Amino acid sequence: MSAYSSDQDLKVTDATGNGVEVDVATNLLNGTVRLSVLWTQEIYLHPDDAERVAQSLLRAAAHGWRIAEARGPEPDQSHSSSD
């Protein structure tokens, strides 16, 4: 079972018609957001599709914040313990 939950409302493919897809998913364990371009390294979007991807990322970010807040604060990892 994957820890990631994809945005099922996002159905965006490459503007050139080559079948490349975009996926936005939220990690249900820690709230991180994953943006994937499937089947290639780049994607060309029509402006309306780019806006849909942006809206999906905003939804995922809000979901991620809710998950992260529910988990509580992460330990401060900015200091190394090499004393």
Steps between C-alpha positions, in 0.01 A plus 500: 500500500631841406523778754409746225149602405469643148261778405235296316343817354819592312497360147769696314701374202765655279383764250695328221284188531782259588318356804723651770305556821536706815425364849468691827491289817514557875693269734242389757770429759688829509313748276766549233374572148630312196479646148571234237530524124427147382676335205750783431702781657289792378147589405348777290172636633228716357434800728174354636674172585785688669241675715340164588841364608557811712160457667576135566831594662319752721249233609785258571690764698195569716452125554869464584483780756204331670691171518817667629311698764324185620837326544641782710834679470796318348818482707750774413750337265696818427762416766735209457595286796869477414616634837 
